[in-house]
Amino acid sequence: MADIQKVQRIPWRRYRIEGLLTASAPLHIGSGEEEERLLKVDGVSQPVKVMTVLADANGVPYIPGSTIKGRLHQWALESVAGNTKLMHLVHELFGAGPDSVSPGEERGGRLILYDAPLDSAATKIPDHLRLHSALHWHKDRCTFIMASTVLNRVTRTAEKHQLYHFEALPAGAAFKIVMAGDGLADEDMALLLEALNGFDGSHGSCIGGFIAHGFGAMKWTVSKVQGLRTKKQVKVWLEGKHCGYSGLDKIDCRGVKDIERARGEIRKELSSYTHVMTIDLQVAFDGPFMINDPSRVQIVDGEATVSHAYLKDATGQPALSAKSVRGALRAQAERIVRTLYPPGSAGSSSLRACYVNSRNDSCQPLHKMEALADLCLTCRLFGGNGWRSPLTFTDFTPSPLGTECEQEFVAIDRFTGGASQGKKFKAAYRYQPHFSGKIRLDLKRIEPIHAGLLVLTLKDLLEGDVCLGFGRSKGFGGCCARITGVSFPAVLPTWVHELVPELAAPTTKVLDKFCSTSVPLKPDQAKALKELLRRLLPERRSA
């Protein structure tokens, strides 16, 4: 590739790009504030504090330009890490502060990003949201309200006073993006276009909160590109009646050979700098399954005809949320850690299991990277206060849907052994549904010991030792899983090469050995697993 630092930047060249960012998953960009609203909870209207999304003076949600630019900048930094030539482009495009360049070389970015308002005309809202009044649909803000709670990992019950509500935009919400740049070289435009394509509708580039729970996936669609590229265009523009960008010519970037050439060269360089492994997972329930949705309680004449109903997604289909899968796997991982390293056992703080009895036992908020070593195994893998999880889960889609069923329950009087008066209730659930989803793991942000913990946790899920959803003690949620595919990154971190030397130069034949869905494991897989477990138990291996 040509020397990036010597690319030609013409001061009067300018571009304006318009497009849409459309949410392919729920989106929550928090305002940092709570608003009291009157919501119906368990059939009774009561004031509830709701964490609101960011909105403009008219109450319409928007995405700050700083949020979009920050995510594009992060994508660029992660994608070109170690490539000094491309890093120069990143600094020109997004700017460089004293923490990223040598003193005296700081610079402002050439890219300008404006706040992105909600585009009502381009937004497509599922009918289910409008019809399902329990989701508290707000037609003017295009938002609904979700409820969640914090579970005690030991008792497996909801923590007291930890129910919280937050506002979110649904999949289909579209935002109008406008950006501009002055003095951009063809290579700058090429890198920007590649960064925008990172918003591909998957969970590769996400914005907002609750990303680890499957939120924030966006899809980029370009609407129009205008610009000045030649002296002739500058002359026509200066002689015209238009000012600003309104009179600039439209440009088809795919037809500009220099930009397309630069994109091709940059794409080759970028392909070597991703460290995310994707696991395709299928979960099959062998009996009744439901994630309880209190908002769907049906009340007739003051009495609940259905006391527990299964959660539905925005399309009205049964849902296995990313939050539920992640929470169950985290709880299982913590049980594994408590078994391997019981409270009070010798060893570093990173080997303990936090949150054993109370929040006082939890890992402290992370403010400096030097404190990363103090995070326990599960917080390092599943995320903690100040540390974003290297694990990202998508929502799981049903196929097949299973059969909708209802079951009557009654509470038993502990003294008489008979049915308790007035304690009969009904649950609506799905019988034997199957779900498919993805788990993405950033290998660069973990170490072998964390990979070993994930392997043990997934192994329990594959073998049916992890229940998902409501009613485990009632026979609900029993399932088994299988890995239907594994996608390794082009370049693996050093610790993976040390663990499995064969993967230093991966080929299809080699990867097939490690992508099997069979249980028990193949010999090569068993060898890698054994080494992971050896590193998971560093103290015991010396005994």
Beta strands, then each sheet from edge to edge (+ up, - down):
strand 1: 14-23
strand 2: 30-41
strand 3: 44-53
strand 4: 62-63
strand 5: 95-96
strand 6: 107-108
strand 7: 111-113
strand 8: 116-117
strand 9: 144-148
strand 10: 164-168
strand 11: 174-182
strand 12: 218-228
strand 13: 249-250
strand 14: 276-285
strand 15: 288-289
strand 16: 298-300
strand 17: 303-306
strand 18: 308-309
strand 19: 391-393
strand 20: 397-398
strand 21: 403-412
strand 22: 419-431
strand 23: 434-442
strand 24: 479-487
sheet 1: 7+ 11- 1+ 12- 13+
sheet 2: 2+ 3- 10- 9+
sheet 3: 4+ 8-
sheet 4: 5+ 6-
sheet 5: 19+ 23- 14+ 24-
sheet 6: 15+ 22- 18-
sheet 7: 15+ 22- 21+
sheet 8: 16+ 17-
sheet 9: 19+ 23- 20+
end
